[in-house]
Amino acid sequence: MAAMQRPLKRTIAIAKLRACFSSLRPAAAADIVASPPPQLPPFDHQPHPYNGPFADEVLAKRKTFLGPSVFHYYKKPCRCVSDQAKIYGFSKLNIVEGKMQYLYDDSGRRYLDAFAGIVTVSCGHCHPEILNAITEQSKLLQHATTIYLHHTIGDFAESLAAKMPGNLKVVYFVNSGSEANELAMMMARLYTGSLGMISLRNAYHGGSSSTLGLTALNTWKYPIPEGHVHHVMNPDPYRGAFGADAASYANDVQDHIDYGTSGKVAGFIAETMQGVGGAVELAPGYLKLVYDIIHKAGGVCIADEVQTGFGRTGSHYWGFETQGVIPDIVTMAKGIGNGLPLGAVVTTPEIASVLAQKIQFNTFGGNPVCSAGGLAVLRVLDKEKRQAHCADVGSHLLERLRFLMERHDIIGNVRGRGLMVGIELVTDRDNKTPAKAETAVVFEKLRELGVLVGKGGLHGNVFRIKPPMCFSKDDADFLVDALDYSLSKL
């Protein structure tokens, strides 16, 4: 019965949308004719017919059975536009299919995914080689913990270690970035015998009870004990108190050690480019200065590569390499699995040895399916030369965005490397007042045009452009044109 009702519901929905479109005021219709919106680049893929539940039904079930903290993007009331002779309504986005850098909703409409499942889909949605690796392994063995021998975890660890500099050769597999940072923090404390951790303001390192202590954005933090964590000044070249003066920010770290600790710390953790914080690249030379300070205080240095790793920055395979340092511990997740629940911690044999004091075990970490998928990700990234591709497309995207900044005063800052880009909107450039309301409006306009981006920063006024790494120059041009069109309509 439900299946018979779906075509009728779809017909009624389309009729309502046509009525909505026909009621547009003449001036608005004239605007559309005079200034046509940009169109998505051609793409050779036909989405599968969809006969599942519509957005309202999906949302109702989420509200009933999922926690109230689970949020979703795009809450604006229905609007109507015409796109290549198709009529679409915009209220809630129900994504049902993905292919490479594109997503499809329940009506079959295509969207450019410029956020990659929150910087998670590295190679592309449903990449055939990764799907094949996952499928073939699933046919043989889905799960066997590390208490038994199985070759996939060792093969994956070997390939991952080969990507690391220095003596970073020991790998622990986990299931998420939060879990990776938890394990790294525990290693640092066990290895040094100290408890104090230092992280940056504006940082995000996870949503677990311990990693929320490392996180320094009040929008994400619950009022729970933070556990011996010091948050130092963020070396943000755009908003920071010292601009791009790395030495002054490093001095703040030394002050915290001198006045806020016993003189000894367990470790320091930082994203090379802050993700949730709004694609903020640290002041040049900052990590080299701080790593020296931390080592003198007996601590270890942790690089959070959950978002910046695997060539996304274009110039380097790992984000920390842009600062000319080698960490003691590196954490990673998201792009490592192209959507699989997979994370890893890589460290030196000396630091890794501290976990042998007790039983250390992870039920799902490095299971055969995730290991096979993760190994396929590494091979695809190499085979398709995605790091070089990110450098090429990213430089083109940044050049066009900086030109766009000259046309629109609301763009206060364009920043980033490769395909990890931030666009910060402000109401005035002198005071850098966050354009929070305007960002929300443009965010919806971009979706209406077929572009899905992320938002970040404490005030939610930074567009996060971090697409799958197969994102093309044509996609970049469409994104910039859509942004230009949207800003022009403010």
Disulfide bonds with the S-S distance in Angstrom:
none
